[in-house]
Amino acid sequence: MRNEDGQTIRLEDYRPYDYLVHSVDLDFTLGDGETTVRSRLILERRPGEEGYADLVLDGDEIEMTSIAVDGAPLEAGLYELTPERLVIQAVPQEGRFTLEVVTRLEPEKNSKLMGLYRTKGVWCTQCEAEGFRRITFFPDRPDVLSRYRVRVEADRAAAPILLSNGNPGERGELPGGRHFAVWDDPHPKPSYLFALVAGDLDVLTDGFTTAGGRKVDLAIYTEKGLAGRAAYAMDALKRSMVWDEKRFGREYDLDIFNIVAVSDFNMGAMENKGLNVFNHKYVLLDPQTATDGDYAGVETVIAHEYFHNWTGNRITCRDWFQLCLKEGLTVYRDQEFSADERSRAVKRIASVASLRAHQFPEDQGPLQHPVRPTRYREINNFYTATVYDKGAELVRMIATILGEDGFRAGMDLYFERHDGEATTIEAFIACFEEVTGTDLTQFALWYSQAGTPTLTVRESFEAGTLTLTLSQHLDGGAAQTGTAPMHLPVRFALVGPDGAEIDAKAESAEARVADGIIHLTTAEATIVFTGLAQRPLLSILRDFSAPVTLVHEQSAEDRAALARRDPNDYARWAAVNGLVETMLVGAAREGFSEARDGETIDALVEAAGDENLEPALRALIATLPGEVEIARLVAKDVDPEAVHAARIAALTAIGRLGAGPLAALRESLATDADFSPDAASAGQRALRNAVLAPLSLAAGDPGAAAAQYAGATNMTDRLAGLSVLVHHFAGSAAAEDALADFYGRFETDDLVIDKWFAIQATAPAADTLERVAALQRHPAFRLANPNRARSLIGSFAAANPLAFHRADGRGQAFVAEQLVALDRLNPQTAARLATSFRTWRSLEPIRRENARAALAAMQDEKSLSKDLKDIVERTLQ
């Protein structure tokens, strides 16, 4: 699928691999400084293929020490070896044959953390998307499915634990204090799902019995002394297994399920068959070191990787263009799990807020691409919010369009028909069409057309008749993939003055209206509701039923009324949030006006105090959009200083105008109860902490925050107090004392110190750049560790527009310099952090030019990796 320049991969060029790889037998000899890998492949020319085909295998930075076909060593003239591939001529074209290759690796020097690497004495692999080629020569593509048998040998003292995919087999002792273990995976899988871990690790064990009676041994391996902090992750795993059986009928299929938590990892986690490898951030928890957000994150990621066993492993992608088929679908599944385990409304709001903060800017900027792209230069750069989060929204729309029963029937057919296959989006959609008789051809445009549609809603009421006009529009954007009307399922309700939903007859010549959903499939449609006694309130795009930008010509009075009366929790949040967004955008452009914006603040304070709503929902209502999101809404000629001033003014006004009720609310939520991570307790803490900043700003006093920090009995409350001190009282004695105390308490805990770095990097203060530069030289900072790089450099660039986009350009230049340095160590992490520049064209002219210059300086670096070069060049286009 490569074109002649060796750069761009195109979907249209896909063709199956020339050979079947029936089995893969790997033998790892692990040692200090050097590892030997012996690979034995059983291959066969794909049936039905005509003409001779060379055997082409992928490779990357590995040394081959021997090669043989059917036991006979190959002479140098019979193969061609380049830095990226091994091409073998004269392999048998009929029948099966054996290829044996021995490679030599140096895992300790592998700072890219792709392939086999060693961290803190532990050998570990990461093979998605193209890391297996850094271990041995292989057709490293997702449509080559093979049975794997793995033998791992190491010094017992250095690595008493030897793990790989599948079920455990033979193990034994060897001379010289060494030992070995054999693992066999009965399920064919692609190379990206291969995993190996070896080291001296602690373990937490448990067990699970599936609905079908299979007994499964569960284990979570951690660095020494940390297994006790994996208890919540184990509980989340068992709950995930139960949920997948009940909700999707999916049982686990091996005798063992292992998770390993490591501190140096490029991603959040990886779903390797039977051996999930996790960034320890998403495994290790206790009340003193982890926040409620961390608990929710662990629950979500544990579930996500487990759910991949069926949506990603048993059924995988034919090619990397189909990445959303496993990731978007599995994000939908983990969102549904969290909604069932916690609060459906709160989870939906959090998912929408994340989508708008991360995916919408991607859709609106130079890195825009469809959910299923048609070309790429570096696949690692397409693990994006568009593929994951928008991909999940597409699955959610299918469920909305078809209904619960139709969606479940389609999923059942998908699992039955494609189990053991590498498949495509077309095959996925065809299952739903077949079981329901629904034509989803137009809906499928969501997968191929990039960009966020704008849904415009106009309404008029006269003589008992409400007329709605809905129109959709899609800009071409950077990707230029088409702008045809798509199928938008728009959930709605008519709400009366008492908050009750009104059942009214609907007629439309252009749109189908059924079960509270307007199915908009044309560029514009008119819907007429008759027989209404009075003008109702229109509650539109409920539950964010389509990922669109809503433009609704609705008065502030109607929004305020919906904020008070809408029976749909998501819609109530959306009504308040819409008022708040309008207020903040106006304040960023013209300055904050209490006379103009007081009613919005009153509505927010009232909703935050409404005891009919769960505390977690009220906390979301009370939390203003961040400065990055406000800047996205301002859209053009953004001045980060004006955005910051607008948000601070609004927070201060909330604290002043709502002083009485918010202080009483905060006091009512105080508790001496022991910490519990359950959703209700977390919601109460979230609401209490949400009002701390506005009350402190209004008082102009850090005392309450300092007292909360000092008296906190859990990390959630301690970090909330520290955040208010550092972000709103920067440089004060209280802030500096708390930072010093925090570091002293937790300096030996990497995950907590990541928080310490991040909270300083995100402080909207005049000297934050200088502080970040100093922290970059701190003994605890290590650029090569992805978590540490993300916590300092990534947080500064992605979440602190005031400091990152300083008018003098030094913030952007600093980040560019750090990314170039990081690129030499870990190109994948550098490229992902570089996406923080994606909104540079929306800045005001001076900052815009500074950002362009920083990007151009990176582009001029001669040794830039293809990962970072791809992001920089596309961002500059």
C-alpha positions in Angstrom: 0.0 0.0 0.0 3.0 2.3 -0.3 3.3 4.7 -3.2 6.6 5.3 -5.1 7.9 7.9 -2.7 7.6 5.5 0.3 5.6 8.0 2.3 1.9 7.9 1.8 -0.3 4.8 2.5 -3.6 4.8 0.7 -6.8 2.8 1.4 -7.4 2.4 -2.3 -4.2 0.5 -2.7 -5.1 -2.3 -0.2 -4.5 -5.9 -1.3 -4.2 -9.0 0.8 -0.8 -10.2 1.8 0.7 -12.7 -0.7 1.3 -15.4 2.0 -0.6 -17.0 4.8 1.4 -17.3 8.1 -0.1 -20.4 9.7 2.0 -20.3 12.9 4.6 -18.2 14.6 7.0 -19.9 17.0 9.2 -17.4 19.0 12.0 -18.1 21.3 13.3 -15.2 23.4 16.6 -15.4 25.2 16.7 -12.4 27.5 19.9 -11.0 28.9 21.5 -7.9 30.2 22.3 -5.6 27.3 21.3 -8.1 24.6 18.3 -10.3 23.7 18.2 -12.9 21.0 14.9 -13.7 19.2 14.5 -16.9 17.2 11.5 -16.8 14.9 10.1 -19.8 13.1 7.2 -19.2 10.7 5.1 -21.7 8.8 4.0 -20.0 5.6 2.1 -20.8 2.4 1.4 -18.9 -0.7 -2.2 -17.5 -0.5 -4.5 -19.9 -2.5 -5.7 -18.6 -5.8 -2.8 -16.2 -6.3 -1.1 -16.4 -9.7 2.5 -15.5 -10.7 5.6 -15.5 -8.5 5.8 -13.2 -5.4 8.8 -12.4 -3.3 8.4 -12.8 0.5 8.4 -9.3 1.9 8.8 -8.9 5.6 8.9 -5.7 7.7 11.8 -4.7 10.0 12.9 -1.7 11.9 16.3 -1.1 13.7 16.9 -4.9 14.3 20.0 -6.9 13.5 19.6 -10.2 11.7 22.2 -12.9 12.6 20.9 -15.8 10.6 18.2 -16.8 8.1 17.1 -20.2 6.7 14.3 -21.6 4.6 13.2 -25.2 5.3 16.3 -25.7 7.4 18.7 -24.5 4.7 20.7 -21.3 5.4 20.1 -18.6 2.7 23.1 -17.1 0.9 23.3 -13.4 0.8 22.3 -13.2 -2.9 18.9 -14.8 -2.2 17.6 -12.0 -0.1 17.7 -8.2 0.2 18.0 -6.5 3.6 17.2 -2.8 4.0 16.5 -0.8 7.1 12.8 -1.2 6.7 12.3 -4.7 5.2 13.6 -8.1 4.3 12.9 -9.4 0.8 13.4 -13.1 0.1 13.6 -14.5 -3.4 13.0 -18.1 -4.4 10.7 -19.2 -1.7 8.4 -22.1 -2.5 5.2 -21.1 -4.3 3.4 -24.4 -3.5 2.8 -26.0 -0.2 3.9 -24.9 3.2 7.5 -23.9 4.0 9.4 -22.8 7.1 11.3 -19.6 7.5 13.7 -19.3 10.5 15.2 -15.9 11.4 17.4 -15.0 14.3 17.6 -11.3 15.4 19.6 -9.5 18.0 18.0 -6.7 20.1 19.2 -4.2 22.7 16.1 -3.5 24.7 17.9 -1.2 27.2 18.7 1.3 24.4 15.1 1.3 23.1 13.9 4.7 24.3 11.1 4.7 21.6 9.3 2.2 23.8 8.1 0.4 20.7 8.9 -3.3 20.2 10.8 -4.9 23.1 12.3 -2.5 25.6 13.5 -2.6 29.2 12.3 -0.2 31.9 13.3 -0.4 35.6 14.7 -3.9 35.0 11.5 -5.2 33.4 11.4 -6.4 29.8 8.2 -5.2 28.1 6.7 -5.0 24.6 4.4 -2.5 22.8 3.6 -3.6 19.3 0.6 -1.5 18.2 0.6 -0.3 15.6 3.9 -1.3 14.0 6.2 -2.4 16.9 6.4 -6.1 16.2 8.8 -5.3 13.3 11.2 -4.0 15.9 11.4 -7.5 17.3 11.7 -9.8 14.3 11.1 -9.7 10.5 7.4 -10.2 9.8 4.4 -9.1 7.7 3.5 -6.6 10.4 0.0 -5.8 9.3 -3.4 -6.4 11.1 -4.8 -8.7 8.4 -2.2 -11.4 8.9 -3.6 -13.7 11.6 -1.5 -16.5 13.0 -1.3 -18.9 15.9 1.5 -18.0 18.3 3.7 -20.2 20.6 6.3 -18.3 22.6 9.2 -19.5 24.8 10.8 -17.0 27.1 14.1 -17.6 28.8 15.8 -15.4 31.4 17.9 -15.3 34.6 15.5 -16.3 37.4 16.8 -13.7 39.8 16.3 -10.9 37.3 13.0 -12.1 35.9 11.2 -14.7 38.1 8.0 -13.7 36.1 7.8 -14.7 32.4 4.6 -13.8 30.6 3.2 -13.8 27.1 -0.2 -14.2 25.3 -2.6 -17.1 25.8 -2.5 -19.9 28.2 0.6 -21.1 30.2 2.4 -24.2 29.1 5.6 -25.9 29.9 8.1 -24.2 32.3 11.3 -25.3 33.9 14.8 -24.7 35.2 18.0 -24.2 33.1 21.7 -24.3 34.0 23.3 -21.1 35.4 20.3 -19.9 37.4 18.1 -19.4 34.3 14.6 -20.7 33.7 12.0 -20.7 30.9 8.3 -20.6 30.3 6.2 -21.5 27.3 2.9 -19.7 26.3 0.4 -20.9 23.7 -2.3 -18.7 22.3 -5.1 -20.8 20.7 -6.7 -17.8 19.0 -5.1 -16.5 15.7 -4.1 -12.9 16.1 -2.3 -10.2 14.3 1.3 -9.3 15.3 0.3 -6.0 16.9 -1.4 -8.0 19.7 1.7 -9.9 20.6 3.0 -9.2 24.1 5.9 -10.3 26.4 6.7 -9.2 29.9 9.5 -10.5 32.1 10.9 -9.2 35.4 10.8 -9.2 39.1 7.2 -8.1 39.8 4.6 -8.2 42.6 1.2 -9.7 41.8 -2.4 -9.4 43.0 -4.5 -12.5 42.1 -8.2 -13.3 42.0 -10.5 -15.4 40.0 -13.7 -15.3 37.9 -16.2 -17.8 36.7 -17.8 -17.0 33.4 -21.5 -17.5 32.7 -20.6 -20.6 30.8 -18.7 -22.1 33.8 -15.1 -21.4 32.6 -12.8 -20.7 35.6 -10.4 -17.8 34.8 -7.3 -17.0 36.8 -6.9 -13.2 37.1 -3.6 -11.5 37.9 -2.4 -7.9 38.0 1.4 -7.5 38.1 3.0 -4.3 39.3 6.4 -3.0 40.3 7.6 -4.2 43.6 5.6 -3.1 46.6 2.7 -1.7 44.6 0.3 -4.7 44.1 -1.9 -3.5 47.0 -2.8 -0.4 45.0 -4.3 -2.6 42.2 -7.3 -3.7 44.2 -9.8 -1.3 42.6 -8.5 -2.2 39.1 -9.1 -5.9 39.9 -12.6 -5.1 41.0 -13.2 -3.0 37.9 -12.0 -5.9 35.7 -14.4 -8.4 37.3 -17.3 -5.9 36.9 -16.4 -5.5 33.3 -16.5 -9.2 32.7 -19.9 -9.5 34.2 -21.2 -6.5 32.3 -20.0 -7.7 28.9 -21.7 -11.0 29.5 -25.0 -9.3 30.3 -25.0 -6.4 27.9 -23.4 -8.0 24.8 -23.4 -11.8 25.6 -19.6 -11.9 25.4 -17.7 -14.3 27.6 -14.0 -14.5 28.2 -12.2 -17.3 26.2 -8.9 -18.2 27.9 -8.0 -19.8 31.2 -6.0 -16.8 32.4 -6.2 -13.0 32.1 -3.1 -11.0 33.1 -2.5 -7.3 33.4 0.9 -5.8 33.8 1.4 -2.1 35.0 4.6 -0.4 33.9 5.8 3.2 34.4 7.3 3.8 31.0 4.6 3.4 28.4 3.6 5.5 25.4 -0.1 4.8 25.6 -2.7 4.4 28.4 -2.9 0.7 27.9 -2.8 -2.1 25.3 -5.3 -4.9 24.8 -2.8 -7.7 23.9 -4.6 -11.0 23.9 -4.7 -12.4 27.5 -1.8 -10.1 28.6 -2.9 -6.4 28.8 0.0 -4.0 29.4 -1.0 -0.8 31.1 0.6 2.5 31.9 0.6 2.2 35.7 -1.4 5.5 35.9 -4.5 3.4 35.0 -3.9 0.6 37.5 -2.5 2.0 40.8 -4.9 3.7 43.2 -5.4 4.5 46.8 -7.3 7.4 48.5 -4.1 9.2 49.5 -2.5 9.2 46.0 -5.4 9.1 43.6 -8.3 11.5 42.9 -11.9 10.6 42.1 -11.1 11.3 38.5 -8.2 8.7 38.7 -10.7 6.1 40.0 -13.1 6.8 37.2 -10.2 6.7 34.7 -8.9 3.4 35.9 -12.4 1.9 35.7 -12.9 3.1 32.2 -9.5 2.0 30.8 -9.7 -1.4 32.5 -13.1 -1.9 30.9 -11.9 -0.6 27.6 -9.0 -3.0 27.3 -11.0 -5.9 28.5 -13.8 -5.2 26.0 -11.2 -5.2 23.2 -11.1 -9.0 23.7 -14.1 -9.2 21.4 -14.0 -5.8 19.6 -10.4 -5.7 18.5 -8.9 -9.1 19.3 -11.4 -11.8 18.3 -12.5 -9.5 15.5 -9.8 -7.1 14.4 -9.1 -4.6 11.6 -8.4 -5.6 8.1 -6.1 -2.6 7.8 -5.2 0.4 9.9 -7.7 2.6 8.0 -10.4 0.6 9.9 -8.9 1.5 13.3 -12.2 3.1 14.4 -13.8 -0.4 14.0 -12.0 -1.5 17.1 -11.4 1.8 18.9 -14.5 3.8 18.3 -16.7 0.7 19.0 -14.8 -0.1 22.1 -15.0 3.5 23.4 -18.7 3.3 22.9 -18.8 0.1 25.0 -16.7 1.5 27.8 -18.8 4.6 27.9 -21.9 2.5 28.2 -20.3 0.5 31.0 -19.4 3.6 32.9 -22.9 5.0 32.4 -24.4 1.8 33.9 -21.9 1.6 36.7 -22.2 5.3 37.7 -24.5 7.9 36.3 -25.8 7.9 32.7 -26.3 11.6 32.5 -23.0 12.5 34.2 -21.1 10.1 32.0 -22.8 11.5 28.9 -22.0 15.1 29.8 -18.4 14.2 30.5 -18.1 12.4 27.2 -19.6 15.3 25.3 -17.4 17.8 27.0 -14.3 15.8 26.2 -15.4 15.4 22.6 -15.9 19.1 22.2 -12.6 20.0 23.9 -10.5 17.5 22.0 -12.2 16.2 18.8 -14.0 19.4 17.6 -10.7 21.3 17.4 -9.2 18.4 15.4 -12.2 18.6 13.0 -11.8 22.3 12.7 -8.1 22.5 12.2 -5.2 21.4 9.9 -5.1 17.9 11.3 -8.7 17.2 10.3 -9.4 13.7 8.9 -12.5 11.4 8.6 -13.3 8.7 11.2 -12.0 6.3 8.6 -9.1 8.1 6.8 -8.2 7.1 3.3 -4.4 7.9 3.5 -1.7 8.4 6.1 2.0 8.8 6.3 2.5 7.6 9.9 -0.2 5.5 11.4 0.7 6.3 15.0 -0.5 9.8 14.4 -4.0 8.6 13.7 -4.7 7.4 17.2 -6.8 10.5 17.5 -9.9 11.8 19.2 -11.6 11.6 15.8 -11.0 7.8 15.5 -11.7 7.1 19.2 -14.3 9.6 20.4 -16.1 10.6 17.2 -15.9 6.9 16.2 -17.8 6.1 19.4 -20.4 8.8 18.6 -21.0 7.1 15.2 -21.7 3.7 17.0 -24.0 5.6 19.4 -26.0 7.1 16.4 -26.4 3.6 15.0 -27.9 2.5 18.3 -30.2 5.6 18.3 -31.4 5.1 14.8 -32.1 1.4 15.1 -33.2 1.2 18.7 -31.9 -1.1 21.5 -33.2 -4.3 20.0 -32.0 -3.6 16.5 -28.6 -2.6 17.7 -28.2 -5.7 19.8 -29.3 -7.9 17.0 -26.8 -6.3 14.6 -24.0 -6.7 17.2 -24.9 -10.3 17.7 -24.6 -11.0 14.0 -21.3 -9.1 13.8 -19.8 -11.3 16.5 -21.2 -14.4 14.9 -20.2 -13.7 11.3 -16.8 -12.1 11.8 -15.3 -13.9 14.8 -11.7 -14.8 14.0 -11.5 -12.3 11.1 -9.9 -9.0 10.2 -12.7 -7.0 8.8 -14.0 -3.6 7.6 -16.4 -0.8 8.4 -18.6 -1.9 5.5 -18.9 -5.4 7.0 -19.8 -3.9 10.4 -22.6 -1.7 8.9 -23.9 -4.5 6.7 -24.8 -6.6 9.8 -27.1 -3.9 11.1 -28.7 -3.4 7.7 -29.3 -7.1 7.3 -31.0 -7.7 10.7 -33.2 -4.6 10.6 -33.7 -4.0 6.9 -32.5 -0.4 7.3 -30.5 1.2 4.5 -27.5 2.8 6.2 -25.8 4.0 3.0 -26.3 7.7 3.8 -25.3 7.2 7.4 -22.0 5.6 6.3 -21.0 9.1 5.0 -20.2 9.8 8.7 -17.2 7.5 8.3 -15.8 9.1 5.1 -16.7 12.8 5.4 -14.5 14.8 7.8 -15.6 17.8 9.8 -18.3 18.7 12.3 -21.7 19.5 10.7 -23.5 22.6 11.9 -27.2 21.9 12.8 -29.2 25.1 12.6 -32.6 25.2 14.3 -35.3 27.9 13.8 -38.7 27.9 15.4 -41.9 29.9 15.1 -45.2 29.5 16.9 -48.6 30.7 15.8 -52.2 29.7 16.5 -51.3 26.5 18.3 -48.8 25.4 15.7 -45.0 25.1 16.2 -43.0 25.1 13.1 -39.4 23.9 13.2 -36.9 24.3 10.4 -33.7 22.2 10.7 -30.8 22.5 8.3 -27.4 20.9 8.2 -24.2 22.3 6.7 -20.7 20.8 6.5 -17.7 22.8 5.5 -15.0 21.2 3.4 -12.2 21.8 5.8 -8.6 20.8 5.5 -9.4 17.2 4.5 -11.7 18.1 1.6 -13.6 14.7 1.8 -17.1 15.9 0.8 -20.0 17.9 2.2 -23.1 15.8 1.3 -26.0 15.9 3.8 -25.8 13.0 6.3 -28.2 11.2 8.5 -28.6 13.2 11.7 -30.7 11.6 14.5 -31.9 14.6 16.5 -33.5 13.7 19.8 -36.0 16.3 21.0 -38.9 17.0 23.3 -41.5 19.8 23.7 -41.6 20.9 27.3 -44.5 22.6 29.0 -44.5 25.3 31.7 -44.8 22.7 34.4 -41.7 20.7 33.1 -43.8 17.9 31.6 -43.2 16.7 28.1 -45.9 17.5 25.6 -47.1 14.8 23.1 -47.9 16.7 19.9 -48.6 15.4 16.4 -45.7 16.0 14.0 -45.8 16.3 10.2 -42.9 16.7 7.8 -42.5 16.1 4.1 -38.6 15.9 4.4 -37.9 14.2 7.7 -39.1 11.1 9.6 -40.2 11.9 13.2 -40.6 9.0 15.5 -40.0 8.1 19.2 -38.7 11.6 20.1 -36.2 11.7 17.2 -36.1 13.8 14.1 -34.3 11.9 11.4 -32.8 14.7 9.3 -31.4 13.3 6.1 -31.8 16.3 3.8 -30.0 19.7 3.8 -33.2 21.2 5.3 -36.4 20.0 6.7 -39.6 21.5 8.2 -41.5 19.9 11.0 -44.9 21.1 12.0 -46.5 20.4 15.4 -50.2 21.1 15.7 -52.8 21.2 18.5 -50.7 23.0 21.1 -52.4 25.0 23.7 -49.5 27.3 24.2 -45.9 27.8 23.0 -43.8 25.0 24.3 -40.1 25.1 25.1 -38.0 23.2 22.6 -35.5 20.8 24.1 -33.3 19.9 21.1 -30.3 17.6 20.5 -31.0 15.8 23.8 -28.2 13.6 25.0 -26.1 15.0 22.2 -27.7 12.5 19.8 -25.5 13.6 16.9 -21.9 15.1 17.1 -22.8 18.5 15.6 -22.4 22.2 16.4 -25.8 23.4 17.4 -27.0 26.8 16.3 -30.4 27.4 17.9 -32.1 30.7 17.7 -33.4 30.4 21.2 -33.7 33.3 23.7 -31.8 33.5 26.9 -35.2 33.4 28.7 -36.1 30.1 27.1 -32.7 28.7 27.9 -33.0 29.8 31.5 -36.5 28.2 31.6 -35.1 24.9 30.3 -32.3 25.1 32.8 -34.9 25.1 35.5 -37.6 22.8 34.1 -36.2 20.4 31.5 -36.8 16.8 32.8 -33.8 15.6 30.8 -30.6 15.9 32.9 -28.3 16.3 29.9 -30.6 19.0 28.4 -30.6 20.9 31.7 -26.8 21.0 31.7 -26.7 22.0 28.0 -29.1 24.8 28.7 -27.0 26.2 31.5 -23.8 25.6 29.6 -25.1 27.3 26.6 -25.9 30.4 28.6 -22.5 30.3 30.2 -20.7 29.9 26.9 -22.5 32.9 25.4 -21.5 34.9 28.5 -17.8 33.9 28.3 -17.5 34.5 24.6 -19.0 37.9 25.0 -16.7 38.6 27.9 -13.7 37.5 26.0 -14.6 39.9 23.1 -16.0 42.8 25.0 -15.2 42.4 28.7 -17.3 40.9 31.5 -20.4 42.8 32.4 -22.3 41.9 35.6 -25.3 43.9 34.4 -25.4 41.9 31.2 -24.4 38.5 32.6 -26.0 38.5 36.1 -29.0 36.5 35.0 -26.8 33.8 33.6 -24.9 33.6 36.9 -28.2 33.4 38.8 -29.3 30.5 36.6 -26.0 28.7 37.2 -26.1 29.2 41.0 -29.7 28.1 41.1 -29.0 24.9 39.2 -25.9 24.1 41.2 -28.1 24.3 44.4 -31.0 22.2 43.0 -31.2 19.2 45.3 -33.4 17.4 42.8 -30.3 16.9 40.8 -27.5 14.5 41.8 -24.4 16.3 43.1 -22.1 15.1 40.3 -24.4 16.7 37.8 -24.6 19.9 39.8 -20.8 19.9 39.9 -20.6 19.8 36.2 -23.1 22.7 35.9 -21.0 24.8 38.4 -17.8 24.2 36.5 -17.0 26.7 33.8 -15.6 25.7 30.4 -11.8 25.9 30.4 -9.8 28.5 28.6 -9.0 26.2 25.7 -12.7 25.5 25.1 -13.6 29.2 25.4 -10.9 30.0 22.8 -12.5 27.4 20.4 -15.8 29.1 20.8 -14.3 32.6 20.1 -12.8 31.0 17.0 -11.0 33.9 15.4 -8.3 36.3 16.4 -8.2 34.7 19.9 -6.4 36.7 22.6 -5.6 34.3 25.4 -5.2 37.1 27.9 -8.7 38.3 27.1 -10.0 34.7 27.4 -8.3 34.3 30.8 -9.6 37.6 32.1 -13.1 36.7 31.0 -13.1 33.4 32.9 -11.6 34.8 36.0 -14.1 37.7 36.0 -17.0 35.2 35.6 -15.6 32.9 38.4 -15.3 35.9 40.7 -18.8 37.1 40.0 -20.2 33.6 40.6 -18.5 33.6 44.0 -19.7 37.1 44.8 -23.3 37.0 43.6 -23.8 33.4 44.8 -21.8 33.8 48.0 -24.6 32.9 50.4 -26.0 29.8 48.7 -22.7 28.5 47.5 -21.1 28.9 51.0 -24.0 27.1 52.5 -23.8 24.4 49.9 -20.1 23.9 50.5 -20.7 23.7 54.2 -23.6 21.2 53.8 -21.3 18.8 51.9 -18.5 18.7 54.5 -18.1 15.3 55.9 -15.9 13.3 58.3 -16.7 10.0 56.7 -14.0 7.7 55.4 -13.1 8.0 51.8 -15.2 5.9 49.4 -14.7 5.9 45.6 -18.4 5.2 44.9 -20.2 7.6 42.5 -22.4 9.3 45.1 -19.5 10.1 47.4 -17.3 11.3 44.4 -20.2 13.5 43.3 -20.5 15.2 46.7 -16.7 15.9 46.7 -16.9 17.2 43.2 -19.7 19.7 44.0 -18.0 20.9 47.2 -14.7 21.4 45.3 -16.4 23.1 42.3 -17.4 26.1 44.4 -14.1 26.5 46.2 -12.5 28.6 43.4 -15.3 31.1 42.9 -15.7 31.6 46.6 -12.0 32.1 47.2 -11.7 34.5 44.3 -14.6 36.5 45.4 -13.1 36.8 48.9 -9.7 37.5 47.5 -8.3 35.2 50.2 -6.5 31.8 49.8 -7.4 30.9 53.3 -10.2 28.4 52.5 -8.1 26.6 49.9 -5.1 26.5 52.2 -7.2 25.1 55.0 -8.7 22.4 52.7 -5.2 21.5 51.5 -3.8 21.1 55.0 -6.8 19.2 56.4 -7.5 16.9 53.4 -7.8 13.2 54.1 -7.7 12.2 50.5 -6.0 13.2 47.3 -9.2 14.5 45.7 -9.6 17.3 48.3 -5.9 17.9 48.7 -5.3 18.4 45.0 -8.4 20.6 44.7 -7.1 22.9 47.4 -3.6 23.0 45.8 -5.1 23.8 42.4 -6.9 26.8 43.7 -3.8 28.0 45.5 -1.5 27.6 42.5 -3.9 28.7 39.8 -5.5 31.7 41.5 -3.0 32.8 44.1 0.2 32.1 42.3 3.3 33.2 44.1 1.6 33.6 47.4 3.2 32.2 50.5 0.3 29.8 50.9 0.7 28.5 47.3 4.5 28.0 47.6 4.2 26.4 51.1 1.6 23.9 49.8 3.8 23.0 46.7 6.8 22.4 48.9 4.7 20.3 51.3 3.1 18.3 48.5 6.5 17.4 47.0 7.9 16.5 50.4 4.9 14.2 51.1 5.0 12.3 47.8 8.5 12.7 46.3 8.9 8.9 46.0 5.6 8.4 44.2 6.0 9.0 40.4 2.3 9.2 39.7 1.7 11.8 42.4 4.7 13.8 41.3 3.3 13.9 37.8 0.4 15.8 39.3 2.8 18.2 41.0 4.5 19.0 37.7 1.2 19.3 35.9 -0.5 21.7 38.4 2.4 24.1 38.1 2.6 23.8 34.3 -1.1 24.7 34.0 -0.9 27.8 36.3 -2.1 30.8 34.3 0.5 33.1 35.7 3.0 35.6 34.2 6.1 33.5 35.3 4.8 30.0 34.4 7.1 29.6 31.5 10.1 30.4 33.6 8.8 28.0 36.3 8.3 25.2 33.7 11.8 25.8 32.3 13.2 25.5 35.8 11.1 22.3 36.5 12.5 20.8 33.3 15.9 20.8 35.0 14.4 19.4 38.3 16.0 16.1 39.4 12.6 14.4 39.3 12.0 15.3 35.7 12.9 12.8 33.0 12.0 13.7 29.4 12.3 10.1 28.3 9.4 9.0 30.5 6.2 9.7 28.6 4.1 10.4 31.7 6.6 12.9 33.0 6.9 14.6 29.5 3.1 14.8 29.3 2.7 16.1 32.8 5.1 19.1 32.3 5.6 19.9 28.6 2.3 18.4 27.4 0.2 20.1 30.2 1.8 23.4 29.6 1.2 23.3 25.8 -2.3 21.7 25.8 -3.9 23.2 28.8 -2.3 26.6 29.5 -3.0 28.9 26.5 -2.1 32.0 28.5 1.5 30.9 29.0 1.9 28.8 25.9 0.8 31.5 23.6 2.6 34.4 25.3 2.7 37.5 23.2 6.5 37.4 23.0 6.4 33.9 21.4 8.8 32.4 24.0 6.2 29.8 25.2 5.7 28.4 21.8 9.5 28.5 21.0 10.2 26.7 24.3 7.7 23.9 23.5 9.2 23.5 20.0 12.7 23.1 21.4 11.5 20.5 23.9 9.6 18.5 21.2 12.7 18.4 19.1 14.7 17.0 22.1 12.0 14.5 22.9 11.8 13.4 19.3 15.3 12.1 19.5 14.2 9.9 22.3 10.6 9.0 21.6 9.1 10.2 18.3 5.6 8.9 19.0 5.2 10.9 22.2 6.8 14.0 20.6 4.3 13.8 17.7 1.3 13.6 20.0 2.4 16.5 22.1 3.0 18.5 18.9 -0.8 18.5 18.2 -1.0 21.3 20.8 -0.1 23.7 17.9 -3.2 22.6 15.9 -5.3 25.7 16.7 -2.5 28.2 15.9 -4.4 29.9 13.0 -7.2 30.9 15.3 -4.9 33.2 17.4 -4.6 36.9 16.9 -2.0 38.0 14.3 1.1 38.4 16.6 0.7 35.1 18.4 -0.3 33.5 15.1 3.0 34.5 13.5 5.0 33.4 16.6 3.4 29.9 16.4 4.1 29.7 12.7 7.7 30.5 13.4 8.0 27.8 16.1 6.5 25.2 13.8 8.8 26.3 10.9 11.8 26.0 13.3 10.8 22.4 14.0 10.2 21.7 10.3 13.8 22.9 9.6 15.3 20.3 11.9 17.1 17.9 9.6 16.9 14.8 11.9 13.2 15.0 12.6 11.4 11.7 12.8 8.7 10.8 10.4 6.2 10.9 13.3 6.9 14.5 14.3 7.6 15.7 10.7 4.1 14.4 9.7 2.4 16.4 12.4 4.4 19.6 11.8 4.0 19.6 8.1 0.2 18.9 8.2 -0.2 21.6 10.9 1.6 24.1 8.7 -0.4 23.3 5.5 
